[in-house]
C-alpha cells in the first residue's frame, strides 16, 4: 500500500495506475486549436512527433472509480485510508484511558480525570489464517496470540501511557453466521425493490466499483451489512444501551484482510445515526480498520514479539463476560464452526469469503428435499455456475460465483439493461449472453437468482492486507526458504500459489476443531466471457441432508433468536440493525478544478491536520 509515504501536505497529486489495472487509461494528446499556423487537420501524427510532445498529465484514476487495487489511489484518498492505521490505534490508546468493566457496573468513572473509552476489537478468520500460516501455528493458536496481544498482560496492556487494552476481542465469524441466515432469507423473500439476481454486498471493493461506475447494478445489491459492519453495530448499540454511555465512548477496531474495509468503515450509512437517532454527532460503527500486516506493526511499535506471545487463551481476568448472558454465550460460549467439509473439492466450492453462495445453495436444497446441487465450472477457478436440481430433474435455483474484476466485468456486461435501437420498432442488447453450453440466449433463460461477487481473485484470504509470501522469511526471522536455483520470475508465481493454499488450509483448520470446544478460561453462561459448464459435476455435500433448521451446522432458529434478542435489548428494529443502503456517486475523474474536488481536498486536509490525525 503506497499510502505510507504520503503526507497531509501533498494532496493534489495522483499516483499512477498499477500495471495490472484493468481499466484503460486514455492519455490522448491535448488539442491546441488556433495556436499553430502550420497545423494541418488532415496530417497523420507519427510516433516520433507524439513522443516529442509534452508528456500527458498524470492519469486521474482513483478509488472512487475502479477501487480494488492499491495502485490507483489519489493522495487524498490515501490519506483518508492511512488515518486508519496501527499508529491511530496506539495514539487512541495513549489519549484515552480504558473504561474498565467494574467502573461501568457501578455507574461511576475511574476518577482519573482523563478521557475514557471502552476498547473493543473484532478479528476476521482470514486474518487469523494469514498469521497462522506465517508462524506455522493452528488457526486456534493464532486466535489466542491475537487476543494475548490486544487483551493480555504481555500485550498492549504492558505499555503505553495508561496501560490500556481491549476489553473484548470478538470473532466476526459469529456475525457472519447471522449474515448467512439473513442472506438466505433475503434471497427467498426478495422485496419489490431488490431485483434478481441478488448480488453479494460484503466486498467493499465491489460495492465502490458499482456505486461509481455501474449504477445500473445498484437495484441488484443485497442490502445486508457485511460481518464487519454488523459486528460494529452490535458492539456499539448493545454497550451504549447496557451501560448508558454515548457511542463516542466506545472505540471499535476491526482487523480485516483488505484495505478496502477501511473505506467501508468510513461510509456515512454505517454510523450511530441509523440506530441511535440523529440528535447527536454521527459516530462510526467501526472506528478503525487495520490489516494482518498492520497488526504485526502494532506489536512491533510496542516492542512486542508477536510469535513469542502465549498460544493459550487469555485468562478470564483480562477477558470479562459480555454484559448480556445470551449475547455472551453467542459471542464467546461456543466454538464457531465454519462448515463441515470433508473433501477438498467441497472446500473449494465453499471458498474463503464467508460462504454466502454455499449457504444459500444448501438452504435451497433443504427447501427442495431430494434435490442435488450441480456445478458448471468456468474457464478459471474464480467463475462457476451452480444449479439446484429437484428429484424430478427440474432446475429450481440457479446461482454463480464471480471473483476478480476481470470476471466481474463480464457479469456487469451481462446485467446491462436493454438499450433502445436506432432502428424504429426494434431493440438491441449490449451483447450476446453466453449460456452454460456456450450458446447465446436471452436474459430469461440465463438468469441467476444469486451471485457471490468478490473483488479479489481467489477470495478474501487473498486480500491486499494479508501477509505476502515475500515477507514470511523476515517475519519468522529465518533465512529465505525455497529453491535458490532458477530465475526469480520462474519462482514467484508457484511460491505465491503454494502460499495462498497454505493460508486457505489454515482458514479451514478451524473446521477440524470440535464445535463444542470453548476457551476454558473465559467465563461463559480474463476479458472475454467465461463459458460455464465445461465440467459439470454433482456437488459433494455432507452425508446428512440439510434441513431448514440447520444448514452446515448453523442453527437458523438460534440465529433468529439471537437477532430478536438483540433488537429487543436495544429497542431498535431488526431491519435497521441488519440492513444498509447504497447510492450512485458521480465520478470527478477528469473534472480538474471542480468544486467537488476542492471540497474533498479541503476535507481531507482538515482531517489530516486535526489533533492526533484521527477521526
C-alpha positions as CSV (number, residue, x, y, z in Angstrom):
1,X,0.0,0.0,0.0
2,X,1.6,3.2,-1.1
3,X,-0.1,5.5,1.4
4,X,2.7,5.1,3.9
5,X,4.9,7.6,2.0
6,X,2.2,10.3,1.8
7,X,1.7,13.3,3.9
8,X,-1.1,15.8,4.5
9,X,0.9,18.5,2.7
10,X,0.7,16.7,-0.6
11,X,-2.9,16.0,-1.6
12,X,-3.4,17.0,-5.2
13,X,-1.1,14.5,-7.0
14,X,-2.3,11.3,-8.4
15,X,-0.5,8.0,-8.1
16,X,0.0,6.3,-11.4
17,X,-2.3,3.3,-12.0
18,X,-0.8,-0.1,-11.3
19,X,0.4,-2.1,-14.3
20,X,-2.3,-4.7,-13.8
21,X,-5.1,-2.1,-13.8
22,X,-8.0,-3.5,-15.8
23,X,-9.4,0.0,-16.6
24,X,-8.0,1.6,-19.8
25,X,-6.2,4.9,-19.3
26,X,-6.8,7.5,-22.1
27,X,-3.8,9.8,-22.5
28,X,-4.6,11.3,-25.9
29,X,-2.6,14.4,-26.8
30,X,-4.5,17.6,-26.0
31,X,-5.6,19.7,-28.9
32,X,-4.3,23.2,-29.2
33,X,-6.7,24.9,-31.7
34,X,-5.7,28.1,-33.3
35,X,-2.2,28.3,-32.0
36,X,-0.2,26.8,-34.8
37,X,-0.4,28.3,-38.3
38,X,1.3,25.2,-39.8
39,X,-1.1,22.7,-38.3
40,X,-2.9,20.5,-40.7
41,X,-6.1,18.9,-39.6
42,X,-5.6,16.1,-42.1
43,X,-2.0,15.3,-41.1
44,X,-1.3,11.9,-39.6
45,X,0.6,12.2,-36.3
46,X,3.6,10.0,-36.3
47,X,5.1,8.2,-33.3
48,X,8.1,10.4,-33.1
49,X,6.0,13.6,-33.1
50,X,3.8,12.1,-30.4
51,X,6.9,11.3,-28.3
52,X,8.2,14.8,-28.8
53,X,5.0,16.4,-27.5
54,X,4.7,17.4,-23.8
55,X,4.1,14.5,-21.5
56,X,0.4,13.9,-20.7
57,X,-0.8,14.8,-17.2
58,X,-1.0,12.0,-14.6
59,X,-3.9,9.6,-15.1
60,X,-6.7,10.8,-12.8
61,X,-8.0,7.4,-11.8
62,X,-8.9,6.9,-8.2
63,X,-10.6,4.6,-5.7
64,X,-13.8,6.4,-6.5
65,X,-13.6,4.9,-9.9
66,X,-12.1,1.5,-10.0
67,X,-11.2,0.9,-6.4
68,X,-9.9,-2.5,-5.5
69,X,-6.2,-2.4,-6.4
70,X,-3.8,-0.2,-4.3
71,X,-2.1,1.3,-7.4
72,X,-4.9,3.7,-8.4
73,X,-5.5,5.9,-5.4
74,X,-5.2,9.6,-5.2
75,X,-3.1,11.1,-2.4
76,X,-6.3,12.5,-0.8
77,X,-7.9,9.1,-0.7
78,X,-4.7,7.5,0.5
79,X,-4.6,10.0,3.4
80,X,-8.2,9.0,4.3
81,X,-7.2,5.4,4.3
82,X,-3.9,6.0,6.2
83,X,-5.7,7.7,9.0
84,X,-6.8,4.2,9.9
85,X,-3.6,2.6,10.9
86,X,-1.7,0.9,13.7
87,X,-0.4,4.4,14.6
88,X,-4.0,5.6,15.2
89,X,-4.6,2.6,17.4
90,X,-1.6,3.5,19.6
91,X,-2.5,7.2,19.6
92,X,-6.0,6.4,20.8
93,X,-4.9,4.0,23.5
94,X,-2.5,6.7,24.7
95,X,-5.0,9.5,24.6
96,X,-7.8,7.7,26.4
97,X,-7.7,5.6,29.5
98,X,-9.5,2.3,29.4
99,X,-13.0,2.5,30.9
100,X,-12.9,-0.8,32.7
101,X,-15.9,-3.0,33.4
102,X,-16.1,-2.6,37.3
103,X,-16.5,1.2,36.8
104,X,-19.3,0.6,34.3
105,X,-21.2,-1.8,36.5
106,X,-21.4,0.6,39.5
107,X,-22.1,3.6,37.3
108,X,-19.0,5.5,38.3
109,X,-16.0,6.6,36.4
110,X,-12.4,5.7,37.0
111,X,-11.8,9.1,38.6
112,X,-8.6,9.7,36.6
113,X,-9.9,12.9,35.1
114,X,-8.7,11.6,31.7
115,X,-10.8,10.8,28.6
116,X,-12.0,7.3,29.0
117,X,-13.2,4.7,26.4
118,X,-14.3,1.1,26.2
119,X,-12.0,-0.6,23.7
120,X,-13.4,-3.5,21.6
121,X,-11.7,-5.4,18.8
122,X,-13.1,-7.7,16.2
123,X,-11.0,-10.1,14.1
124,X,-11.8,-11.8,10.8
125,X,-11.0,-15.5,10.2
126,X,-8.9,-14.6,7.1
127,X,-6.6,-12.5,9.3
128,X,-6.1,-15.4,11.7
129,X,-5.4,-17.7,8.8
130,X,-2.7,-15.4,7.4
131,X,-1.0,-15.2,10.8
132,X,-1.3,-18.9,11.3
133,X,0.3,-19.7,8.0
134,X,3.1,-17.2,8.7
135,X,4.1,-18.6,12.1
136,X,3.3,-22.3,11.4
137,X,0.6,-22.5,14.1
138,X,-3.0,-23.5,14.0
139,X,-5.8,-21.1,13.4
140,X,-6.9,-21.5,17.1
141,X,-3.4,-20.7,18.3
142,X,-3.2,-17.7,16.0
143,X,-6.5,-16.5,17.5
144,X,-5.1,-16.9,21.0
145,X,-2.0,-14.9,20.1
146,X,-4.1,-12.1,18.7
147,X,-6.1,-12.0,21.9
148,X,-3.0,-12.0,24.0
149,X,-1.6,-9.0,22.1
150,X,-4.8,-7.0,22.3
151,X,-6.1,-8.0,25.8
152,X,-3.5,-10.0,27.6
153,X,-1.0,-8.8,30.3
154,X,2.0,-9.4,28.0
155,X,0.5,-7.4,25.1
156,X,-0.6,-3.8,24.7
157,X,-1.6,-3.6,28.4
158,X,2.1,-3.9,29.3
159,X,3.0,-0.5,27.8
160,X,1.6,2.8,26.7
161,X,0.7,5.9,28.8
162,X,-2.3,4.2,30.6
163,X,-1.7,0.5,30.1
164,X,-4.9,0.4,28.1
165,X,-6.0,-2.7,26.2
166,X,-9.1,-4.1,24.5
167,X,-11.8,-5.4,26.9
168,X,-13.3,-7.8,24.3
169,X,-11.8,-9.4,21.2
170,X,-14.7,-10.7,19.1
171,X,-14.6,-13.3,16.3
172,X,-16.5,-11.9,13.3
173,X,-17.5,-15.5,12.4
174,X,-20.4,-15.1,14.8
175,X,-21.9,-12.2,12.9
176,X,-21.0,-14.0,9.6
177,X,-23.4,-16.7,10.6
178,X,-26.1,-14.1,11.2
179,X,-25.3,-12.7,7.8
180,X,-25.7,-16.1,6.1
181,X,-29.1,-16.8,7.6
182,X,-30.3,-13.3,6.7
183,X,-28.9,-13.6,3.2
184,X,-30.7,-16.9,2.6
185,X,-34.0,-15.2,3.8
186,X,-33.3,-12.2,1.6
187,X,-33.0,-14.3,-1.5
188,X,-36.0,-16.4,-0.7
189,X,-38.2,-13.4,0.1
190,X,-37.0,-10.8,-2.4
191,X,-38.5,-7.4,-1.8
192,X,-40.0,-5.4,-4.7
193,X,-37.1,-3.0,-4.5
194,X,-34.5,-5.8,-4.9
195,X,-34.0,-7.2,-8.4
196,X,-32.8,-10.6,-9.2
197,X,-30.1,-11.8,-9.4
198,X,-29.3,-10.7,-5.9
199,X,-25.6,-9.8,-5.7
200,X,-23.4,-10.1,-2.6
201,X,-22.6,-6.8,-0.9
202,X,-20.0,-7.9,1.7
203,X,-17.0,-6.8,-0.5
204,X,-16.4,-3.0,-0.3
205,X,-14.2,-3.0,-3.4
206,X,-17.1,-4.4,-5.4
207,X,-19.6,-2.0,-3.8
208,X,-17.5,1.1,-4.5
209,X,-17.0,0.0,-8.1
210,X,-20.7,-0.4,-8.6
211,X,-21.5,3.0,-6.9
212,X,-19.0,4.9,-9.1
213,X,-19.0,3.0,-12.3
214,X,-22.1,0.7,-12.7
215,X,-25.1,2.3,-11.0
216,X,-27.4,0.1,-13.0
217,X,-26.3,-2.7,-10.7
218,X,-27.5,-1.0,-7.5
219,X,-31.0,-2.5,-7.6
220,X,-29.4,-5.9,-7.5
221,X,-27.2,-5.4,-4.5
222,X,-28.1,-7.2,-1.3
223,X,-28.9,-4.6,1.4
224,X,-27.4,-6.8,4.1
225,X,-24.5,-5.4,6.1
226,X,-21.1,-7.1,6.0
227,X,-19.9,-9.1,9.1
228,X,-17.6,-6.2,9.9
229,X,-20.3,-3.7,9.8
230,X,-22.8,-5.9,11.6
231,X,-20.3,-6.5,14.4
232,X,-19.7,-2.8,14.7
233,X,-23.4,-2.2,15.0
234,X,-23.8,-4.9,17.6
235,X,-20.9,-3.7,19.8
236,X,-21.9,0.0,19.9
237,X,-25.7,-0.4,20.1
238,X,-25.5,-3.0,22.9
239,X,-22.8,-1.4,25.0
240,X,-24.3,2.1,24.7
241,X,-27.7,0.8,25.8
242,X,-26.4,-1.5,28.5
243,X,-24.1,1.0,30.2
244,X,-25.9,4.2,29.3
245,X,-22.9,5.7,27.6
246,X,-22.5,7.6,24.4
247,X,-21.4,5.6,21.3
248,X,-18.5,8.0,21.3
249,X,-17.2,6.4,24.4
250,X,-16.9,3.0,22.6
251,X,-13.9,2.6,20.3
252,X,-14.1,-0.4,17.9
253,X,-11.1,-1.6,15.9
254,X,-11.6,-4.3,13.2
255,X,-8.7,-6.5,11.9
256,X,-9.5,-7.3,8.3
257,X,-7.9,-8.9,5.2
258,X,-8.1,-5.9,2.8
259,X,-7.6,-2.2,2.7
260,X,-11.0,-1.6,1.2
261,X,-12.5,-2.4,4.5
262,X,-11.1,0.9,5.8
263,X,-13.3,2.6,3.1
264,X,-16.3,0.6,4.2
265,X,-15.8,1.8,7.8
266,X,-15.9,5.4,6.6
267,X,-19.4,5.1,5.0
268,X,-21.9,7.6,6.3
269,X,-24.5,4.9,6.2
270,X,-22.7,2.9,8.9
271,X,-22.9,5.3,11.8
272,X,-24.9,5.7,15.0
273,X,-27.3,7.9,13.1
274,X,-29.0,4.8,11.7
275,X,-29.7,3.1,15.1
276,X,-29.2,5.8,17.8
277,X,-31.0,8.7,16.2
278,X,-29.7,12.0,14.8
279,X,-29.8,14.1,17.9
280,X,-26.0,13.9,18.2
281,X,-22.9,13.7,16.1
282,X,-22.7,10.6,13.9
283,X,-20.3,8.1,15.4
284,X,-18.9,5.4,13.2
285,X,-19.7,1.8,14.0
286,X,-16.2,0.8,13.2
287,X,-13.7,3.5,14.2
288,X,-10.5,1.9,12.8
289,X,-9.6,-0.9,10.5
290,X,-6.2,-2.5,10.3
291,X,-4.9,-5.5,8.4
292,X,-2.8,-8.5,9.4
293,X,0.4,-6.8,8.4
294,X,-0.6,-3.7,10.4
295,X,-1.4,-5.9,13.4
296,X,2.2,-7.0,13.4
297,X,3.3,-3.4,13.1
298,X,1.2,-2.6,16.1
299,X,3.1,-5.3,18.1
300,X,6.5,-4.1,16.8
301,X,5.7,-0.5,17.8
302,X,5.4,-1.6,21.4
303,X,8.5,-3.9,21.2
304,X,6.3,-7.0,21.5
305,X,7.4,-10.1,19.7
306,X,4.2,-11.5,18.2
307,X,5.4,-15.1,17.7
308,X,6.6,-15.2,21.3
309,X,3.1,-14.4,22.7
310,X,1.4,-17.2,24.6
311,X,-0.7,-19.5,22.4
312,X,-3.2,-20.2,25.1
313,X,-6.4,-18.4,25.8
314,X,-6.4,-15.1,27.7
315,X,-7.2,-15.5,31.4
316,X,-10.7,-14.5,32.5
317,X,-9.0,-11.7,34.5
318,X,-8.4,-9.9,31.2
319,X,-11.4,-11.3,29.3
320,X,-14.6,-10.5,31.2
321,X,-18.0,-11.8,30.0
322,X,-20.0,-9.6,27.6
323,X,-22.7,-7.7,29.5
324,X,-25.6,-9.9,28.5
325,X,-25.8,-13.6,29.1
326,X,-27.5,-14.5,25.8
327,X,-25.0,-12.4,23.7
328,X,-22.1,-13.6,25.8
329,X,-23.0,-17.2,25.1
330,X,-23.4,-16.4,21.4
331,X,-20.1,-14.5,21.1
332,X,-17.8,-16.5,23.4
333,X,-19.6,-19.5,24.8
334,X,-19.1,-21.9,21.9
335,X,-16.5,-22.5,19.2
336,X,-17.9,-21.1,15.9
337,X,-17.6,-23.7,13.2
338,X,-17.3,-22.7,9.6
339,X,-18.5,-25.7,7.7
340,X,-18.2,-29.4,8.0
341,X,-16.4,-30.0,4.7
342,X,-14.9,-33.5,4.3
343,X,-13.4,-33.3,0.8
344,X,-11.1,-30.8,-0.8
345,X,-13.4,-30.2,-3.7
346,X,-16.2,-29.2,-1.4
347,X,-13.9,-26.8,0.4
348,X,-13.0,-25.2,-2.9
349,X,-16.7,-24.7,-3.7
350,X,-17.5,-23.1,-0.4
351,X,-14.5,-20.7,-0.7
352,X,-12.8,-18.5,1.9
353,X,-15.1,-15.4,1.5
354,X,-17.7,-16.2,4.1
355,X,-19.6,-19.0,2.2
356,X,-22.7,-16.9,1.2
357,X,-23.3,-18.7,-2.0
358,X,-22.8,-22.2,-0.5
359,X,-25.2,-21.4,2.4
360,X,-27.9,-20.2,0.1
361,X,-27.5,-23.3,-2.1
362,X,-27.8,-25.6,0.8
363,X,-30.8,-23.7,2.0
364,X,-32.4,-24.1,-1.3
365,X,-31.6,-27.8,-1.2
366,X,-33.3,-28.1,2.2
367,X,-36.4,-26.4,0.7
368,X,-36.5,-29.0,-2.0
369,X,-36.0,-32.4,-0.4
370,X,-34.2,-34.9,-2.6
371,X,-32.6,-32.2,-4.8
372,X,-28.9,-32.1,-5.8
373,X,-26.5,-29.2,-6.5
374,X,-24.7,-29.4,-9.8
375,X,-21.6,-27.3,-10.6
376,X,-20.7,-26.0,-14.0
377,X,-17.1,-25.0,-13.9
378,X,-15.9,-21.9,-15.8
379,X,-12.6,-21.3,-17.7
380,X,-10.9,-20.3,-14.5
381,X,-11.3,-21.2,-10.8
382,X,-12.9,-17.8,-10.0
383,X,-16.0,-18.4,-12.2
384,X,-18.6,-21.1,-11.7
385,X,-22.3,-21.7,-12.1
386,X,-24.4,-23.7,-9.7
387,X,-27.9,-25.2,-10.2
388,X,-30.2,-26.9,-7.7
389,X,-32.0,-29.7,-9.5
390,X,-35.0,-31.3,-8.0
391,X,-35.5,-35.1,-7.6
392,X,-37.6,-35.0,-10.7
393,X,-34.7,-33.4,-12.7
394,X,-36.2,-29.9,-12.8
395,X,-33.9,-26.9,-12.2
396,X,-35.3,-24.9,-9.3
397,X,-32.5,-22.5,-8.5
398,X,-29.5,-21.1,-10.4
399,X,-26.6,-19.1,-8.9
400,X,-23.0,-18.2,-9.7
401,X,-19.7,-17.1,-8.4
402,X,-17.6,-14.3,-9.9
403,X,-14.3,-13.3,-8.3
404,X,-11.8,-10.8,-9.5
405,X,-12.5,-7.6,-11.6
406,X,-11.8,-9.2,-14.9
407,X,-14.5,-11.7,-14.3
408,X,-16.8,-9.2,-12.6
409,X,-16.8,-7.0,-15.8
410,X,-18.3,-9.9,-17.7
411,X,-21.1,-10.1,-15.1
412,X,-21.6,-6.4,-15.3
413,X,-22.0,-6.5,-19.1
414,X,-24.4,-9.4,-18.7
415,X,-26.6,-7.3,-16.5
416,X,-26.6,-4.1,-18.5
417,X,-30.2,-3.0,-19.3
418,X,-31.5,-3.4,-22.8
419,X,-30.7,-0.3,-25.0
420,X,-33.2,1.1,-27.4
421,X,-32.2,0.6,-31.0
422,X,-31.8,3.4,-33.5
423,X,-34.0,1.4,-35.8
424,X,-37.6,2.3,-35.3
425,X,-39.6,-0.5,-33.6
426,X,-36.5,-2.6,-32.7
427,X,-34.4,-3.1,-29.6
428,X,-30.9,-4.3,-29.1
429,X,-28.9,-5.8,-26.3
430,X,-25.4,-4.7,-25.2
431,X,-24.1,-8.1,-26.3
432,X,-24.8,-11.8,-26.5
433,X,-25.2,-13.7,-23.3
434,X,-23.3,-16.9,-23.1
435,X,-25.3,-19.9,-21.9
436,X,-23.5,-22.7,-19.9
437,X,-23.2,-24.8,-23.1
438,X,-21.5,-22.0,-24.9
439,X,-24.5,-20.8,-26.9
440,X,-26.2,-17.4,-26.8
441,X,-29.6,-17.0,-25.2
442,X,-31.9,-14.4,-23.7
443,X,-31.6,-12.9,-20.3
444,X,-34.5,-15.0,-19.0
445,X,-33.0,-18.4,-19.8
446,X,-29.6,-17.4,-18.4
447,X,-30.8,-15.5,-15.3
448,X,-29.3,-16.2,-11.9
449,X,-31.1,-15.9,-8.6
450,X,-28.0,-15.1,-6.7
451,X,-24.3,-14.3,-7.5
452,X,-21.5,-14.2,-5.0
453,X,-19.1,-11.4,-6.1
454,X,-15.7,-10.6,-4.6
455,X,-13.1,-8.2,-5.9
456,X,-10.0,-10.3,-5.1
457,X,-9.2,-13.3,-7.3
458,X,-9.3,-16.3,-5.0
459,X,-11.4,-14.6,-2.4
460,X,-10.8,-12.9,0.9
461,X,-7.8,-14.9,2.0
462,X,-6.0,-13.2,-0.9
463,X,-6.9,-9.7,0.3
464,X,-4.4,-6.8,-0.1
465,X,-3.8,-6.5,3.6
466,X,-2.7,-10.1,4.1
467,X,0.9,-11.1,4.8
468,X,2.7,-11.7,1.5
469,X,4.9,-14.7,0.8
470,X,7.9,-12.5,0.4
471,X,7.6,-11.2,4.0
472,X,7.4,-14.5,5.7
473,X,11.1,-15.2,6.0
474,X,11.7,-11.8,7.6
475,X,8.8,-12.2,10.0
476,X,10.0,-15.7,11.0
477,X,13.5,-14.2,11.4
478,X,15.0,-17.0,9.4
479,X,16.8,-17.2,6.1
480,X,14.8,-17.3,2.9
481,X,13.0,-20.5,2.0
482,X,12.6,-22.3,-1.2
483,X,14.9,-23.3,-4.0
484,X,17.8,-20.9,-4.8
485,X,18.0,-22.1,-8.3
486,X,16.2,-20.8,-11.3
487,X,15.2,-17.2,-12.1
488,X,13.1,-15.1,-9.8
489,X,10.4,-14.8,-12.4
490,X,10.1,-18.6,-12.5
491,X,9.7,-18.9,-8.7
492,X,7.3,-16.1,-7.8
493,X,4.1,-17.5,-9.1
494,X,4.4,-21.1,-7.9
495,X,5.5,-19.8,-4.5
496,X,2.6,-17.4,-4.3
497,X,0.1,-20.1,-5.2
498,X,1.5,-22.5,-2.7
499,X,1.4,-19.8,-0.1
500,X,-2.2,-19.0,-0.7
501,X,-3.0,-22.7,-0.5
502,X,-1.4,-22.8,2.9
503,X,-3.4,-19.7,4.1
504,X,-6.6,-21.4,2.8
505,X,-5.6,-24.6,4.7
506,X,-5.2,-22.5,7.9
507,X,-8.5,-20.9,7.3
508,X,-10.2,-24.3,7.1
509,X,-8.3,-25.8,10.1
510,X,-10.9,-24.3,12.4
511,X,-13.4,-26.7,11.0
512,X,-11.5,-29.6,12.3
513,X,-11.9,-28.4,15.8
514,X,-14.8,-29.7,17.9
515,X,-17.8,-27.4,17.5
516,X,-18.3,-27.5,21.3
517,X,-14.7,-26.7,22.1
518,X,-14.6,-23.5,24.2
519,X,-12.0,-21.2,25.7
520,X,-11.7,-22.8,29.1
521,X,-10.5,-19.7,30.8
522,X,-13.4,-17.4,29.7
523,X,-16.4,-17.0,31.8
524,X,-19.5,-18.3,29.9
525,X,-23.3,-19.0,30.8
526,X,-9.8,-12.9,-18.4
527,X,-11.7,-10.0,-20.7
528,X,-13.7,-12.5,-22.8
529,X,-16.9,-14.0,-21.5
530,X,-16.4,-17.2,-19.5
531,X,-18.1,-20.3,-20.8
532,X,-19.7,-22.1,-17.9
533,X,-20.5,-25.8,-17.8
534,X,-17.2,-27.1,-19.3
535,X,-17.0,-29.7,-16.5
536,X,-20.4,-30.4,-14.9
537,X,-20.3,-32.3,-11.6
538,X,-22.6,-33.1,-8.7
539,X,-21.9,-31.0,-5.6
540,X,-20.4,-33.3,-3.0
541,X,-22.5,-32.5,0.1
542,X,-22.3,-33.9,3.6
543,X,-23.9,-37.3,4.3
544,X,-26.5,-35.6,6.4
545,X,-29.0,-33.8,4.2
546,X,-29.6,-30.1,5.2
547,X,-32.8,-29.1,6.9
548,X,-34.4,-25.7,7.1
549,X,-33.5,-25.5,10.8
550,X,-29.8,-26.4,10.4
551,X,-27.6,-25.6,7.4
552,X,-23.9,-26.5,7.7
553,X,-24.0,-26.6,11.5
554,X,-25.6,-23.2,11.6
555,X,-28.9,-23.3,13.5
556,X,-31.4,-20.9,11.9
557,X,-33.7,-20.8,15.0
558,X,-30.7,-20.0,17.2
559,X,-29.6,-17.1,14.9
560,X,-33.2,-15.8,14.7
561,X,-33.5,-15.9,18.5
562,X,-30.1,-14.0,18.8
563,X,-31.2,-11.3,16.4
564,X,-34.6,-10.9,18.0
565,X,-33.0,-10.6,21.5
566,X,-30.5,-8.0,20.1
567,X,-33.4,-6.0,18.7
568,X,-35.4,-6.2,21.9
569,X,-32.4,-5.3,24.1
570,X,-31.6,-2.2,22.1
571,X,-35.2,-1.2,21.2
572,X,-34.1,-0.9,17.5
573,X,-36.0,-2.5,14.7
574,X,-34.2,-5.6,13.3
575,X,-34.3,-4.2,9.8
576,X,-32.4,-1.2,10.9
577,X,-29.8,-3.3,12.6
578,X,-29.2,-5.7,9.7
579,X,-29.5,-3.7,6.6
580,X,-28.0,-0.6,4.9
581,X,-28.3,1.4,1.7
582,X,-26.1,2.1,-1.3
583,X,-26.2,5.1,-3.7
584,X,-24.9,6.2,-7.1
585,X,-21.9,8.5,-6.8
586,X,-20.9,10.8,-9.7
587,X,-17.2,10.5,-10.5
588,X,-15.0,13.6,-10.6
589,X,-12.4,11.9,-12.8
590,X,-11.2,14.4,-15.5
591,X,-13.0,17.3,-13.9
592,X,-10.0,19.1,-12.6
593,X,-10.7,22.2,-10.5
594,X,-14.2,21.2,-9.8
595,X,-15.9,22.3,-6.6
596,X,-16.4,18.7,-5.6
597,X,-12.7,18.0,-6.0
598,X,-11.7,21.1,-4.0
599,X,-14.1,20.2,-1.2
600,X,-12.7,16.7,-1.0
601,X,-9.1,18.0,-0.7
602,X,-10.2,20.6,1.9
603,X,-12.0,17.9,3.9
604,X,-9.0,15.6,3.9
605,X,-6.6,18.4,4.8
606,X,-8.7,19.3,7.7
607,X,-8.8,15.7,8.8
608,X,-5.1,15.1,8.4
609,X,-4.1,18.2,10.4
610,X,-6.6,17.6,13.2
611,X,-5.2,16.9,16.6
612,X,-3.8,13.4,16.6
613,X,-4.6,12.8,12.9
614,X,-7.5,10.6,13.7
615,X,-11.3,10.7,13.3
